[in-house]
Amino acid sequence: MLSSIGIPGLILILVIALIIFGPSKLPEIGRAFGNTLKEFKKSTNDLISNEKEEKTNFEEKNNQIALEKSKRLETK
C-alpha cells in the first residue's frame, strides 16, 4: 500500500502534517501511532498463537480418543 505513494507523496504528507499539527505535536502523534501499531501487532500475534494452540489441543484430543477406541477394540 505504501509503495504506491513514493517518496514525493510521503514528503507531501509529512509537510501537510507539519502545517496542520505543528512541530510540537508531531512527536506525540508519531509516538501514539507507533504504540497503536505495536498493540495491533501484539494482538495479531496473540490471535495467531491462540489459534495454533487450539488446533494443537484439538489434534491431541482426537489422538487421545482414537487411542482409547483402539484400546477398547483390543480388549474385546
N, CA, C and O atoms as a Maestro MAE file, in Angstrom:
{
 s_m_m2io_version
 :::
 2.0.0
}

f_m_ct {
 s_m_title
 :::
 protein
 m_atom[304] {
  # First column is atom index #
  i_m_mmod_type
  r_m_x_coord
  r_m_y_coord
  r_m_z_coord
  i_m_residue_number
  s_m_chain_name
  s_m_pdb_residue_name
  s_m_pdb_atom_name
  i_m_atomic_number
  :::
  1 25 0.832 -1.192 0.000 1 A "MET " " N  " 7
  2 3 0.000 0.000 0.000 1 A "MET " " CA " 6
  3 2 0.876 1.255 0.000 1 A "MET " " C  " 6
  4 15 0.648 2.172 -0.790 1 A "MET " " O  " 8
  5 25 1.856 1.296 0.867 2 A "LEU " " N  " 7
  6 3 2.703 2.478 0.949 2 A "LEU " " CA " 6
  7 2 3.677 2.567 -0.216 2 A "LEU " " C  " 6
  8 15 4.198 3.647 -0.497 2 A "LEU " " O  " 8
  9 25 3.932 1.471 -0.893 3 A "SER " " N  " 7
  10 3 4.880 1.504 -2.003 3 A "SER " " CA " 6
  11 2 4.344 2.320 -3.174 3 A "SER " " C  " 6
  12 15 5.125 2.834 -3.976 3 A "SER " " O  " 8
  13 25 3.032 2.445 -3.284 4 A "SER " " N  " 7
  14 3 2.465 3.220 -4.383 4 A "SER " " CA " 6
  15 2 2.515 4.731 -4.112 4 A "SER " " C  " 6
  16 15 2.326 5.523 -5.035 4 A "SER " " O  " 8
  17 25 2.765 5.136 -2.877 5 A "ILE " " N  " 7
  18 3 2.827 6.565 -2.541 5 A "ILE " " CA " 6
  19 2 4.118 7.171 -3.072 5 A "ILE " " C  " 6
  20 15 4.086 8.223 -3.710 5 A "ILE " " O  " 8
  21 25 5.231 6.540 -2.826 6 A "GLY " " N  " 7
  22 3 6.514 7.054 -3.282 6 A "GLY " " CA " 6
  23 2 7.072 8.110 -2.349 6 A "GLY " " C  " 6
  24 15 6.396 8.568 -1.428 6 A "GLY " " O  " 8
  25 25 8.298 8.484 -2.597 7 A "ILE " " N  " 7
  26 3 8.994 9.473 -1.759 7 A "ILE " " CA " 6
  27 2 8.349 10.858 -1.854 7 A "ILE " " C  " 6
  28 15 8.136 11.487 -0.818 7 A "ILE " " O  " 8
  29 25 8.029 11.362 -3.057 8 A "PRO " " N  " 7
  30 3 7.409 12.703 -3.107 8 A "PRO " " CA " 6
  31 2 6.062 12.760 -2.375 8 A "PRO " " C  " 6
  32 15 5.752 13.752 -1.715 8 A "PRO " " O  " 8
  33 25 5.274 11.704 -2.494 9 A "GLY " " N  " 7
  34 3 3.989 11.679 -1.791 9 A "GLY " " CA " 6
  35 2 4.166 11.648 -0.294 9 A "GLY " " C  " 6
  36 15 3.423 12.298 0.441 9 A "GLY " " O  " 8
  37 25 5.160 10.885 0.165 10 A "LEU " " N  " 7
  38 3 5.428 10.817 1.595 10 A "LEU " " CA " 6
  39 2 5.900 12.162 2.139 10 A "LEU " " C  " 6
  40 15 5.489 12.575 3.223 10 A "LEU " " O  " 8
  41 25 6.757 12.839 1.394 11 A "ILE " " N  " 7
  42 3 7.223 14.175 1.808 11 A "ILE " " CA " 6
  43 2 6.049 15.146 1.864 11 A "ILE " " C  " 6
  44 15 5.950 15.947 2.794 11 A "ILE " " O  " 8
  45 25 5.166 15.083 0.884 12 A "LEU " " N  " 7
  46 3 3.993 15.955 0.867 12 A "LEU " " CA " 6
  47 2 3.103 15.703 2.083 12 A "LEU " " C  " 6
  48 15 2.614 16.645 2.706 12 A "LEU " " O  " 8
  49 25 2.897 14.442 2.411 13 A "ILE " " N  " 7
  50 3 2.080 14.107 3.581 13 A "ILE " " CA " 6
  51 2 2.729 14.639 4.860 13 A "ILE " " C  " 6
  52 15 2.037 15.190 5.717 13 A "ILE " " O  " 8
  53 25 4.032 14.484 4.997 14 A "LEU " " N  " 7
  54 3 4.725 14.987 6.188 14 A "LEU " " CA " 6
  55 2 4.671 16.508 6.293 14 A "LEU " " C  " 6
  56 15 4.515 17.049 7.387 14 A "LEU " " O  " 8
  57 25 4.799 17.200 5.158 15 A "VAL " " N  " 7
  58 3 4.718 18.669 5.167 15 A "VAL " " CA " 6
  59 2 3.317 19.115 5.575 15 A "VAL " " C  " 6
  60 15 3.170 20.037 6.377 15 A "VAL " " O  " 8
  61 25 2.306 18.478 5.039 16 A "ILE " " N  " 7
  62 3 0.914 18.829 5.395 16 A "ILE " " CA " 6
  63 2 0.672 18.563 6.877 16 A "ILE " " C  " 6
  64 15 0.039 19.373 7.555 16 A "ILE " " O  " 8
  65 25 1.173 17.427 7.390 17 A "ALA " " N  " 7
  66 3 1.017 17.114 8.816 17 A "ALA " " CA " 6
  67 2 1.736 18.155 9.669 17 A "ALA " " C  " 6
  68 15 1.230 18.552 10.719 17 A "ALA " " O  " 8
  69 25 2.898 18.595 9.232 18 A "LEU " " N  " 7
  70 3 3.649 19.614 9.960 18 A "LEU " " CA " 6
  71 2 2.881 20.928 9.997 18 A "LEU " " C  " 6
  72 15 2.849 21.600 11.028 18 A "LEU " " O  " 8
  73 25 2.263 21.299 8.879 19 A "ILE " " N  " 7
  74 3 1.487 22.542 8.825 19 A "ILE " " CA " 6
  75 2 0.243 22.450 9.706 19 A "ILE " " C  " 6
  76 15 -0.086 23.394 10.425 19 A "ILE " " O  " 8
  77 25 -0.449 21.300 9.648 20 A "ILE " " N  " 7
  78 3 -1.703 21.158 10.399 20 A "ILE " " CA " 6
  79 2 -1.456 21.058 11.899 20 A "ILE " " C  " 6
  80 15 -2.105 21.755 12.679 20 A "ILE " " O  " 8
  81 25 -0.528 20.202 12.311 21 A "PHE " " N  " 7
  82 3 -0.352 19.923 13.736 21 A "PHE " " CA " 6
  83 2 0.746 20.743 14.394 21 A "PHE " " C  " 6
  84 15 0.730 20.930 15.611 21 A "PHE " " O  " 8
  85 25 1.677 21.222 13.628 22 A "GLY " " N  " 7
  86 3 2.779 21.990 14.204 22 A "GLY " " CA " 6
  87 2 3.894 21.079 14.681 22 A "GLY " " C  " 6
  88 15 3.684 19.887 14.906 22 A "GLY " " O  " 8
  89 25 5.073 21.645 14.833 23 A "PRO " " N  " 7
  90 3 6.243 20.835 15.198 23 A "PRO " " CA " 6
  91 2 6.183 20.255 16.610 23 A "PRO " " C  " 6
  92 15 6.839 19.249 16.883 23 A "PRO " " O  " 8
  93 25 5.423 20.856 17.504 24 A "SER " " N  " 7
  94 3 5.392 20.357 18.879 24 A "SER " " CA " 6
  95 2 4.514 19.111 19.026 24 A "SER " " C  " 6
  96 15 4.749 18.291 19.913 24 A "SER " " O  " 8
  97 25 3.513 18.965 18.170 25 A "LYS " " N  " 7
  98 3 2.585 17.830 18.275 25 A "LYS " " CA " 6
  99 2 3.039 16.609 17.483 25 A "LYS " " C  " 6
  100 15 2.602 15.495 17.774 25 A "LYS " " O  " 8
  101 25 3.910 16.793 16.485 26 A "LEU " " N  " 7
  102 3 4.299 15.671 15.634 26 A "LEU " " CA " 6
  103 2 4.964 14.527 16.405 26 A "LEU " " C  " 6
  104 15 4.647 13.372 16.119 26 A "LEU " " O  " 8
  105 25 5.870 14.771 17.368 27 A "PRO " " N  " 7
  106 3 6.437 13.642 18.120 27 A "PRO " " CA " 6
  107 2 5.376 12.868 18.912 27 A "PRO " " C  " 6
  108 15 5.433 11.642 18.998 27 A "PRO " " O  " 8
  109 25 4.422 13.580 19.479 28 A "GLU " " N  " 7
  110 3 3.344 12.917 20.222 28 A "GLU " " CA " 6
  111 2 2.496 12.059 19.289 28 A "GLU " " C  " 6
  112 15 2.144 10.929 19.627 28 A "GLU " " O  " 8
  113 25 2.173 12.586 18.134 29 A "ILE " " N  " 7
  114 3 1.373 11.844 17.156 29 A "ILE " " CA " 6
  115 2 2.138 10.609 16.670 29 A "ILE " " C  " 6
  116 15 1.565 9.525 16.552 29 A "ILE " " O  " 8
  117 25 3.419 10.777 16.393 30 A "GLY " " N  " 7
  118 3 4.244 9.648 15.964 30 A "GLY " " CA " 6
  119 2 4.348 8.572 17.031 30 A "GLY " " C  " 6
  120 15 4.292 7.381 16.724 30 A "GLY " " O  " 8
  121 25 4.497 8.984 18.274 31 A "ARG " " N  " 7
  122 3 4.579 8.046 19.385 31 A "ARG " " CA " 6
  123 2 3.254 7.287 19.537 31 A "ARG " " C  " 6
  124 15 3.251 6.071 19.729 31 A "ARG " " O  " 8
  125 25 2.145 8.000 19.450 32 A "ALA " " N  " 7
  126 3 0.833 7.355 19.560 32 A "ALA " " CA " 6
  127 2 0.611 6.381 18.409 32 A "ALA " " C  " 6
  128 15 0.068 5.294 18.605 32 A "ALA " " O  " 8
  129 25 1.033 6.772 17.207 33 A "PHE " " N  " 7
  130 3 0.894 5.886 16.052 33 A "PHE " " CA " 6
  131 2 1.756 4.637 16.222 33 A "PHE " " C  " 6
  132 15 1.322 3.531 15.900 33 A "PHE " " O  " 8
  133 25 2.966 4.814 16.725 34 A "GLY " " N  " 7
  134 3 3.858 3.672 16.980 34 A "GLY " " CA " 6
  135 2 3.294 2.718 18.021 34 A "GLY " " C  " 6
  136 15 3.353 1.499 17.858 34 A "GLY " " O  " 8
  137 25 2.744 3.285 19.100 35 A "ASN " " N  " 7
  138 3 2.130 2.446 20.128 35 A "ASN " " CA " 6
  139 2 0.928 1.687 19.590 35 A "ASN " " C  " 6
  140 15 0.709 0.527 19.937 35 A "ASN " " O  " 8
  141 25 0.149 2.347 18.739 36 A "THR " " N  " 7
  142 3 -1.008 1.692 18.137 36 A "THR " " CA " 6
  143 2 -0.576 0.521 17.259 36 A "THR " " C  " 6
  144 15 -1.168 -0.556 17.319 36 A "THR " " O  " 8
  145 25 0.444 0.732 16.453 37 A "LEU " " N  " 7
  146 3 0.946 -0.353 15.606 37 A "LEU " " CA " 6
  147 2 1.505 -1.497 16.450 37 A "LEU " " C  " 6
  148 15 1.308 -2.666 16.119 37 A "LEU " " O  " 8
  149 25 2.199 -1.166 17.534 38 A "LYS " " N  " 7
  150 3 2.767 -2.196 18.405 38 A "LYS " " CA " 6
  151 2 1.665 -3.031 19.051 38 A "LYS " " C  " 6
  152 15 1.771 -4.256 19.112 38 A "LYS " " O  " 8
  153 25 0.613 -2.379 19.532 39 A "GLU " " N  " 7
  154 3 -0.502 -3.099 20.141 39 A "GLU " " CA " 6
  155 2 -1.240 -3.957 19.111 39 A "GLU " " C  " 6
  156 15 -1.663 -5.073 19.413 39 A "GLU " " O  " 8
  157 25 -1.389 -3.433 17.900 40 A "PHE " " N  " 7
  158 3 -2.045 -4.194 16.834 40 A "PHE " " CA " 6
  159 2 -1.239 -5.449 16.511 40 A "PHE " " C  " 6
  160 15 -1.801 -6.534 16.367 40 A "PHE " " O  " 8
  161 25 0.060 -5.298 16.401 41 A "LYS " " N  " 7
  162 3 0.926 -6.443 16.103 41 A "LYS " " CA " 6
  163 2 0.869 -7.470 17.233 41 A "LYS " " C  " 6
  164 15 0.819 -8.674 16.981 41 A "LYS " " O  " 8
  165 25 0.875 -6.992 18.478 42 A "LYS " " N  " 7
  166 3 0.803 -7.893 19.625 42 A "LYS " " CA " 6
  167 2 -0.520 -8.660 19.631 42 A "LYS " " C  " 6
  168 15 -0.538 -9.865 19.880 42 A "LYS " " O  " 8
  169 25 -1.613 -7.971 19.361 43 A "SER " " N  " 7
  170 3 -2.921 -8.623 19.326 43 A "SER " " CA " 6
  171 2 -2.997 -9.652 18.217 43 A "SER " " C  " 6
  172 15 -3.541 -10.740 18.402 43 A "SER " " O  " 8
  173 25 -2.448 -9.303 17.059 44 A "THR " " N  " 7
  174 3 -2.445 -10.232 15.931 44 A "THR " " CA " 6
  175 2 -1.640 -11.476 16.265 44 A "THR " " C  " 6
  176 15 -2.076 -12.592 15.985 44 A "THR " " O  " 8
  177 25 -0.472 -11.293 16.861 45 A "ASN " " N  " 7
  178 3 0.356 -12.433 17.245 45 A "ASN " " CA " 6
  179 2 -0.335 -13.292 18.298 45 A "ASN " " C  " 6
  180 15 -0.228 -14.518 18.259 45 A "ASN " " O  " 8
  181 25 -1.040 -12.667 19.238 46 A "ASP " " N  " 7
  182 3 -1.782 -13.415 20.250 46 A "ASP " " CA " 6
  183 2 -2.882 -14.251 19.603 46 A "ASP " " C  " 6
  184 15 -3.073 -15.412 19.965 46 A "ASP " " O  " 8
  185 25 -3.602 -13.670 18.653 47 A "LEU " " N  " 7
  186 3 -4.662 -14.411 17.974 47 A "LEU " " CA " 6
  187 2 -4.095 -15.608 17.217 47 A "LEU " " C  " 6
  188 15 -4.666 -16.698 17.251 47 A "LEU " " O  " 8
  189 25 -2.986 -15.404 16.545 48 A "ILE " " N  " 7
  190 3 -2.363 -16.490 15.779 48 A "ILE " " CA " 6
  191 2 -1.892 -17.592 16.718 48 A "ILE " " C  " 6
  192 15 -2.111 -18.772 16.444 48 A "ILE " " O  " 8
  193 25 -1.245 -17.220 17.823 49 A "SER " " N  " 7
  194 3 -0.745 -18.243 18.751 49 A "SER " " CA " 6
  195 2 -1.904 -18.977 19.428 49 A "SER " " C  " 6
  196 15 -1.810 -20.180 19.670 49 A "SER " " O  " 8
  197 25 -2.994 -18.271 19.738 50 A "ASN " " N  " 7
  198 3 -4.164 -18.929 20.326 50 A "ASN " " CA " 6
  199 2 -4.775 -19.917 19.347 50 A "ASN " " C  " 6
  200 15 -5.190 -21.008 19.738 50 A "ASN " " O  " 8
  201 25 -4.832 -19.539 18.078 51 A "GLU " " N  " 7
  202 3 -5.394 -20.428 17.067 51 A "GLU " " CA " 6
  203 2 -4.538 -21.685 16.920 51 A "GLU " " C  " 6
  204 15 -5.071 -22.789 16.817 51 A "GLU " " O  " 8
  205 25 -3.211 -21.520 16.911 52 A "LYS " " N  " 7
  206 3 -2.313 -22.673 16.816 52 A "LYS " " CA " 6
  207 2 -2.454 -23.568 18.042 52 A "LYS " " C  " 6
  208 15 -2.450 -24.794 17.931 52 A "LYS " " O  " 8
  209 25 -2.580 -22.942 19.219 53 A "GLU " " N  " 7
  210 3 -2.725 -23.707 20.453 53 A "GLU " " CA " 6
  211 2 -4.025 -24.503 20.450 53 A "GLU " " C  " 6
  212 15 -4.037 -25.669 20.843 53 A "GLU " " O  " 8
  213 25 -5.121 -23.884 20.011 54 A "GLU " " N  " 7
  214 3 -6.403 -24.576 19.943 54 A "GLU " " CA " 6
  215 2 -6.341 -25.734 18.955 54 A "GLU " " C  " 6
  216 15 -6.896 -26.802 19.210 54 A "GLU " " O  " 8
  217 25 -5.671 -25.525 17.835 55 A "LYS " " N  " 7
  218 3 -5.538 -26.588 16.841 55 A "LYS " " CA " 6
  219 2 -4.742 -27.754 17.414 55 A "LYS " " C  " 6
  220 15 -5.102 -28.914 17.214 55 A "LYS " " O  " 8
  221 25 -3.662 -27.448 18.125 56 A "THR " " N  " 7
  222 3 -2.849 -28.494 18.742 56 A "THR " " CA " 6
  223 2 -3.655 -29.253 19.787 56 A "THR " " C  " 6
  224 15 -3.604 -30.482 19.840 56 A "THR " " O  " 8
  225 25 -4.401 -28.527 20.623 57 A "ASN " " N  " 7
  226 3 -5.239 -29.180 21.637 57 A "ASN " " CA " 6
  227 2 -6.294 -30.065 20.993 57 A "ASN " " C  " 6
  228 15 -6.565 -31.159 21.488 57 A "ASN " " O  " 8
  229 25 -6.888 -29.616 19.910 58 A "PHE " " N  " 7
  230 3 -7.910 -30.392 19.213 58 A "PHE " " CA " 6
  231 2 -7.305 -31.675 18.651 58 A "PHE " " C  " 6
  232 15 -7.899 -32.748 18.759 58 A "PHE " " O  " 8
  233 25 -6.120 -31.559 18.049 59 A "GLU " " N  " 7
  234 3 -5.457 -32.741 17.490 59 A "GLU " " CA " 6
  235 2 -5.072 -33.719 18.592 59 A "GLU " " C  " 6
  236 15 -5.226 -34.928 18.418 59 A "GLU " " O  " 8
  237 25 -4.577 -33.222 19.721 60 A "GLU " " N  " 7
  238 3 -4.223 -34.097 20.840 60 A "GLU " " CA " 6
  239 2 -5.451 -34.814 21.384 60 A "GLU " " C  " 6
  240 15 -5.393 -35.999 21.712 60 A "GLU " " O  " 8
  241 25 -6.558 -34.092 21.478 61 A "LYS " " N  " 7
  242 3 -7.798 -34.700 21.970 61 A "LYS " " CA " 6
  243 2 -8.267 -35.787 21.018 61 A "LYS " " C  " 6
  244 15 -8.683 -36.859 21.458 61 A "LYS " " O  " 8
  245 25 -8.206 -35.523 19.712 62 A "ASN " " N  " 7
  246 3 -8.608 -36.529 18.726 62 A "ASN " " CA " 6
  247 2 -7.692 -37.743 18.793 62 A "ASN " " C  " 6
  248 15 -8.168 -38.874 18.699 62 A "ASN " " O  " 8
  249 25 -6.402 -37.534 18.952 63 A "ASN " " N  " 7
  250 3 -5.463 -38.652 19.073 63 A "ASN " " CA " 6
  251 2 -5.741 -39.472 20.323 63 A "ASN " " C  " 6
  252 15 -5.658 -40.700 20.300 63 A "ASN " " O  " 8
  253 25 -6.067 -38.796 21.403 64 A "GLN " " N  " 7
  254 3 -6.360 -39.488 22.652 64 A "GLN " " CA " 6
  255 2 -7.640 -40.313 22.509 64 A "GLN " " C  " 6
  256 15 -7.693 -41.442 22.997 64 A "GLN " " O  " 8
  257 25 -8.649 -39.788 21.866 65 A "ILE " " N  " 7
  258 3 -9.904 -40.506 21.648 65 A "ILE " " CA " 6
  259 2 -9.658 -41.725 20.762 65 A "ILE " " C  " 6
  260 15 -10.178 -42.808 21.032 65 A "ILE " " O  " 8
  261 25 -8.872 -41.550 19.714 66 A "ALA " " N  " 7
  262 3 -8.564 -42.661 18.818 66 A "ALA " " CA " 6
  263 2 -7.796 -43.751 19.557 66 A "ALA " " C  " 6
  264 15 -8.036 -44.936 19.326 66 A "ALA " " O  " 8
  265 25 -6.884 -43.373 20.434 67 A "LEU " " N  " 7
  266 3 -6.124 -44.342 21.219 67 A "LEU " " CA " 6
  267 2 -7.041 -45.116 22.159 67 A "LEU " " C  " 6
  268 15 -6.906 -46.332 22.295 67 A "LEU " " O  " 8
  269 25 -7.965 -44.424 22.805 68 A "GLU " " N  " 7
  270 3 -8.912 -45.082 23.708 68 A "GLU " " CA " 6
  271 2 -9.803 -46.054 22.942 68 A "GLU " " C  " 6
  272 15 -10.089 -47.147 23.430 68 A "GLU " " O  " 8
  273 25 -10.243 -45.664 21.745 69 A "LYS " " N  " 7
  274 3 -11.086 -46.545 20.936 69 A "LYS " " CA " 6
  275 2 -10.311 -47.795 20.522 69 A "LYS " " C  " 6
  276 15 -10.850 -48.902 20.534 69 A "LYS " " O  " 8
  277 25 -9.054 -47.612 20.158 70 A "SER " " N  " 7
  278 3 -8.261 -48.775 19.746 70 A "SER " " CA " 6
  279 2 -8.004 -49.709 20.930 70 A "SER " " C  " 6
  280 15 -7.960 -50.927 20.757 70 A "SER " " O  " 8
  281 25 -7.836 -49.152 22.118 71 A "LYS " " N  " 7
  282 3 -7.658 -49.994 23.326 71 A "LYS " " CA " 6
  283 2 -8.926 -50.775 23.610 71 A "LYS " " C  " 6
  284 15 -8.863 -51.950 23.972 71 A "LYS " " O  " 8
  285 25 -10.074 -50.141 23.451 72 A "ARG " " N  " 7
  286 3 -11.349 -50.829 23.684 72 A "ARG " " CA " 6
  287 2 -11.527 -51.967 22.692 72 A "ARG " " C  " 6
  288 15 -11.993 -53.043 23.069 72 A "ARG " " O  " 8
  289 25 -11.166 -51.753 21.438 73 A "LEU " " N  " 7
  290 3 -11.297 -52.787 20.426 73 A "LEU " " CA " 6
  291 2 -10.345 -53.952 20.699 73 A "LEU " " C  " 6
  292 15 -10.690 -55.101 20.425 73 A "LEU " " O  " 8
  293 25 -9.169 -53.678 21.226 74 A "GLU " " N  " 7
  294 3 -8.207 -54.733 21.531 74 A "GLU " " CA " 6
  295 2 -8.683 -55.594 22.695 74 A "GLU " " C  " 6
  296 15 -8.429 -56.798 22.713 74 A "GLU " " O  " 8
  297 25 -9.370 -54.995 23.666 75 A "THR " " N  " 7
  298 3 -9.821 -55.754 24.839 75 A "THR " " CA " 6
  299 2 -11.056 -56.588 24.511 75 A "THR " " C  " 6
  300 15 -11.339 -57.539 25.239 75 A "THR " " O  " 8
  301 25 -11.789 -56.289 23.474 76 A "LYS " " N  " 7
  302 3 -12.998 -57.054 23.128 76 A "LYS " " CA " 6
  303 2 -12.656 -58.289 22.450 76 A "LYS " " C  " 6
  304 15 -13.544 -59.059 22.084 76 A "LYS " " O  " 8
  :::
 }
 m_bond[303] {
  # First column is bond index #
  i_m_from
  i_m_to
  i_m_order
  :::
  1 1 2 1
  2 2 3 1
  3 3 4 2
  4 3 5 1
  5 5 6 1
  6 6 7 1
  7 7 8 2
  8 7 9 1
  9 9 10 1
  10 10 11 1
  11 11 12 2
  12 11 13 1
  13 13 14 1
  14 14 15 1
  15 15 16 2
  16 15 17 1
  17 17 18 1
  18 18 19 1
  19 19 20 2
  20 19 21 1
  21 21 22 1
  22 22 23 1
  23 23 24 2
  24 23 25 1
  25 25 26 1
  26 26 27 1
  27 27 28 2
  28 27 29 1
  29 29 30 1
  30 30 31 1
  31 31 32 2
  32 31 33 1
  33 33 34 1
  34 34 35 1
  35 35 36 2
  36 35 37 1
  37 37 38 1
  38 38 39 1
  39 39 40 2
  40 39 41 1
  41 41 42 1
  42 42 43 1
  43 43 44 2
  44 43 45 1
  45 45 46 1
  46 46 47 1
  47 47 48 2
  48 47 49 1
  49 49 50 1
  50 50 51 1
  51 51 52 2
  52 51 53 1
  53 53 54 1
  54 54 55 1
  55 55 56 2
  56 55 57 1
  57 57 58 1
  58 58 59 1
  59 59 60 2
  60 59 61 1
  61 61 62 1
  62 62 63 1
  63 63 64 2
  64 63 65 1
  65 65 66 1
  66 66 67 1
  67 67 68 2
  68 67 69 1
  69 69 70 1
  70 70 71 1
  71 71 72 2
  72 71 73 1
  73 73 74 1
  74 74 75 1
  75 75 76 2
  76 75 77 1
  77 77 78 1
  78 78 79 1
  79 79 80 2
  80 79 81 1
  81 81 82 1
  82 82 83 1
  83 83 84 2
  84 83 85 1
  85 85 86 1
  86 86 87 1
  87 87 88 2
  88 87 89 1
  89 89 90 1
  90 90 91 1
  91 91 92 2
  92 91 93 1
  93 93 94 1
  94 94 95 1
  95 95 96 2
  96 95 97 1
  97 97 98 1
  98 98 99 1
  99 99 100 2
  100 99 101 1
  101 101 102 1
  102 102 103 1
  103 103 104 2
  104 103 105 1
  105 105 106 1
  106 106 107 1
  107 107 108 2
  108 107 109 1
  109 109 110 1
  110 110 111 1
  111 111 112 2
  112 111 113 1
  113 113 114 1
  114 114 115 1
  115 115 116 2
  116 115 117 1
  117 117 118 1
  118 118 119 1
  119 119 120 2
  120 119 121 1
  121 121 122 1
  122 122 123 1
  123 123 124 2
  124 123 125 1
  125 125 126 1
  126 126 127 1
  127 127 128 2
  128 127 129 1
  129 129 130 1
  130 130 131 1
  131 131 132 2
  132 131 133 1
  133 133 134 1
  134 134 135 1
  135 135 136 2
  136 135 137 1
  137 137 138 1
  138 138 139 1
  139 139 140 2
  140 139 141 1
  141 141 142 1
  142 142 143 1
  143 143 144 2
  144 143 145 1
  145 145 146 1
  146 146 147 1
  147 147 148 2
  148 147 149 1
  149 149 150 1
  150 150 151 1
  151 151 152 2
  152 151 153 1
  153 153 154 1
  154 154 155 1
  155 155 156 2
  156 155 157 1
  157 157 158 1
  158 158 159 1
  159 159 160 2
  160 159 161 1
  161 161 162 1
  162 162 163 1
  163 163 164 2
  164 163 165 1
  165 165 166 1
  166 166 167 1
  167 167 168 2
  168 167 169 1
  169 169 170 1
  170 170 171 1
  171 171 172 2
  172 171 173 1
  173 173 174 1
  174 174 175 1
  175 175 176 2
  176 175 177 1
  177 177 178 1
  178 178 179 1
  179 179 180 2
  180 179 181 1
  181 181 182 1
  182 182 183 1
  183 183 184 2
  184 183 185 1
  185 185 186 1
  186 186 187 1
  187 187 188 2
  188 187 189 1
  189 189 190 1
  190 190 191 1
  191 191 192 2
  192 191 193 1
  193 193 194 1
  194 194 195 1
  195 195 196 2
  196 195 197 1
  197 197 198 1
  198 198 199 1
  199 199 200 2
  200 199 201 1
  201 201 202 1
  202 202 203 1
  203 203 204 2
  204 203 205 1
  205 205 206 1
  206 206 207 1
  207 207 208 2
  208 207 209 1
  209 209 210 1
  210 210 211 1
  211 211 212 2
  212 211 213 1
  213 213 214 1
  214 214 215 1
  215 215 216 2
  216 215 217 1
  217 217 218 1
  218 218 219 1
  219 219 220 2
  220 219 221 1
  221 221 222 1
  222 222 223 1
  223 223 224 2
  224 223 225 1
  225 225 226 1
  226 226 227 1
  227 227 228 2
  228 227 229 1
  229 229 230 1
  230 230 231 1
  231 231 232 2
  232 231 233 1
  233 233 234 1
  234 234 235 1
  235 235 236 2
  236 235 237 1
  237 237 238 1
  238 238 239 1
  239 239 240 2
  240 239 241 1
  241 241 242 1
  242 242 243 1
  243 243 244 2
  244 243 245 1
  245 245 246 1
  246 246 247 1
  247 247 248 2
  248 247 249 1
  249 249 250 1
  250 250 251 1
  251 251 252 2
  252 251 253 1
  253 253 254 1
  254 254 255 1
  255 255 256 2
  256 255 257 1
  257 257 258 1
  258 258 259 1
  259 259 260 2
  260 259 261 1
  261 261 262 1
  262 262 263 1
  263 263 264 2
  264 263 265 1
  265 265 266 1
  266 266 267 1
  267 267 268 2
  268 267 269 1
  269 269 270 1
  270 270 271 1
  271 271 272 2
  272 271 273 1
  273 273 274 1
  274 274 275 1
  275 275 276 2
  276 275 277 1
  277 277 278 1
  278 278 279 1
  279 279 280 2
  280 279 281 1
  281 281 282 1
  282 282 283 1
  283 283 284 2
  284 283 285 1
  285 285 286 1
  286 286 287 1
  287 287 288 2
  288 287 289 1
  289 289 290 1
  290 290 291 1
  291 291 292 2
  292 291 293 1
  293 293 294 1
  294 294 295 1
  295 295 296 2
  296 295 297 1
  297 297 298 1
  298 298 299 1
  299 299 300 2
  300 299 301 1
  301 301 302 1
  302 302 303 1
  303 303 304 2
  :::
 }
}
